[in-house]
Amino acid sequence: MEDHTPVDHSQPHRNINPAAILETIFSRYGYDFRHYSEAHIKRRLLNSMVRWRIPDTEHMKERILTDEAFAATLVNDLSITVTEMFRDPDFYRSLRTHVIPILKTYPFIKIWHAGCSTGEEAYSMAILLTEEGLYDRSTIYATDFNQQALNFAKEGIYSNDLAREYTINYQLAGCKSSFSDYYTSQYDHVIMHKSLRRNILWANHNLVTDSVFAEVHLILCRNVMIYFDKVLQNQVQKLFYESLIKGGVLCLGSKESLKFTNVYDRYSEIDKAQRIYKKKY
Ligand SMILES: C[S@@+](CC[C@H](N)C(=O)[O-])C[C@H]1O[C@@H](n2cnc3c(N)ncnc32)[C@H](O)[C@@H]1O
C-alpha cells in the first residue's frame, strides 16, 4: 500500500538505523549488504527514502517486507553499476604488457569478471584477447548479483554517446585496431558483435553468499570491494585466493588494494599502481 506520510526534508532522516534495514533485506530476500561500507549504505538509503517519501526506519522496513518490487529497486540502488569499456586505459596497457604474456603460456584460459555490471569490462577483455590471438582458447565468466545489469550485459547494446566515450578509452588503452570493428551501428545505439560474446558466460553470482570458481587463471574484481568493509573484503579475498591457480593473476580497481588484507603475503605485485597481483603459492 502507498505510504503518504509527509516527509520533513529539513530533517532528512537523521535517525535512520541502516543496520535494521539491512537485516530486513537479508532476512526476507537473502541479499546481504550488512558488511558494505557504512557511509555508502547510509547515503544510498537516505536517497531512496527521500525519493520514495519514506519518513523513518520502521516505514522503510514495512515497505521492504510488503512490496517486492520496491525491495528489488532498493537492492538495485544499493549496488552501484557505473562502469566503462577500457575503464582506466593505463590498466589495460599494463594487462597487455604484463599479463597477456603469462596467459599465452596456457593451452586454455579461464577468466572471471566478478562484479561485471552491464558488461563493458567483459567486452573489453574479449576485444583484448581477440587482438592478442587468445580469444578462441579463453572462457570468460562474467558474474554479478544484479540480474538487471546482467540482462543488459547479455544484450551488448550501448548508446552512441557511450560508444564515442569508449572509442577514446580504446585508443588510450593502446589497442591495435579500430573500436568500430567490434560493433554494428543501428540508429542511436551500437550492438557488440556476436563473435565477442561467443566465449562469455554470464551468470548470477553473489560474492557474499556464493562459492568459488575452480582453477581460474585471471580474476578481475574492479571497483566492487570499494563498497565492502574490511571483514567482507577479507572474506571475498579468500574466495578469490581459493579460485585462482598458483601463478594466477588478480586485478583490483584503482582505489582498491590487497594491502591490509589477510592474503597480502600470498601474492607478489605485478604492477603496484594498476593493482595487478600474482598468486605466489
Ligand atoms: C561499480 S560496478 C563495477 C563494474 C566493473 N567491474 C568496473 O570496474 O567497471 C560494481 C558492480 O559490483 C556488483 N556487486 C556489488 N556487490 C556484489 C556482490 N555481493 N556480488 C556480486 N556482485 C556485486 C554491483 O552489482 C555492480 O554491478
The ligand as a Gaussian input file, in Angstrom:
#p B3LYP/6-31G(d) Opt

LIG

0 1
 C       30.876000      -0.139000      -9.895000
 S       30.435000      -1.648000     -10.646000
 C       31.997000      -2.176000     -11.271000
 C       31.886000      -2.735000     -12.667000
 C       33.229000      -3.102000     -13.308000
 N       33.900000      -4.129000     -12.559000
 C       34.099000      -1.884000     -13.449000
 O       35.105000      -1.767000     -12.740000
 O       33.813000      -1.028000     -14.262000
 C       30.207000      -2.691000      -9.208000
 C       29.439000      -3.968000      -9.517000
 O       29.597000      -4.875000      -8.427000
 C       28.393000      -5.558000      -8.244000
 N       28.334000      -6.116000      -6.895000
 C       28.248000      -5.451000      -5.720000
 N       28.142000      -6.317000      -4.698000
 C       28.192000      -7.571000      -5.257000
 C       28.122000      -8.880000      -4.728000
 N       27.978000      -9.087000      -3.423000
 N       28.197000      -9.926000      -5.581000
 C       28.334000      -9.727000      -6.909000
 N       28.382000      -8.514000      -7.479000
 C       28.317000      -7.439000      -6.663000
 C       27.339000      -4.497000      -8.491000
 O       26.074000      -5.054000      -8.797000
 C       27.940000      -3.715000      -9.656000
 O       27.471000      -4.183000     -10.881000

